[in-house]
Amino acid sequence: MVNYNHYSYRVTWSVEDEEFVGLCAEYPSLSYLDEDRHAALEGITNLVKDVIADMEANGETIPEPIAEKSYSGKFQVRITPSLHRKLAIEAAEEKVSLNRYVTHKLVC
């Protein structure tokens, strides 16, 4: 059984709705609006809890919480040869590996 509290929640302000909107990364189609930021978080959490219960009752596959997944630290990105060359040159000028250079660019 999946613990609904382990999902990745966030609350942000919606200019269009003039309310806070609660979101869940694992369920991007769900949202919950409320005037109060804490109520928006509680609302999206309860909504996800209800959706999980419904999915379980219907035998559907429940998404695994991102926080509980294992990550290798590696992923591939396809870029154009010219961008690859540009990044390799910049890494060489900085006297670091291409991997270290791109990691720095991603973090900053």
Helices and strands as residue ranges (DSSP letters): G 4-6, E 9-14, E 19-24, E 31-34, H 37-57, G 66-68, H 81-94, H 98-107
